[in-house]
Amino acid sequence: MGGIKKYSNTRQKIEFIKGKVEDLMIDKLIKNGVQPSKLDLDNLYKHEAFVFKQWGFEYCIKTTHCGFSVWMMHMYANHKSSFHCHRNKISTIKILEGSCLVETMFRNPVMVYEGDTVIFNKGVFHSEEAGPNGCKILQFESSLDKTDAIRFLDKTGKVGLPYEGKCKVVYLA
């Protein structure tokens, strides 16, 4: 994957756009049986809910009538999300605390820091790995659909499995 680009002391905005190879990989994963999610989306947005995952946890802090949602992600130190894409939505992350290594397909990894923004367009495979102190990330999604993730690579064996694969949802209300 090449060297890691490191930026610090400057705010940056990075945008990743899907390539033809990623289109082919999405099609292949779908043909090989990516499973639809059984997650109860209505419940997830009507009640306060924490979604616990192998890398930390997230919770929805805002939804809009236009179908956008804002999530707060808390990633544990040196933990990594699955290598995945969202077929039907744009995902934008803003680093609020700590640092995060962002990896995408066929591009050099990029270390991002507090104040940096990263935009993943539809179909861009990516993963985030928290730095040594963990990180807090504000994630903006252009759709309320949490079931559109397609996993390509995952240490926990969730390739092709739905969103809730090995995570736990806890409803507070």
Secondary structure by P-SEA (a helix, b strand, c coil): ccbbbbbccbbbbbbbbbcaaaaaaaaaaaaacccccccaaaaaaacbbbbbccccccccccccccbbbbbbbbbcccccccccccccbbbbbbbccbbbbbbcccccbbbbcccbbbbbccccccccccccccbbbbbbbcccccccccccccccccccccccccbbbbbcc
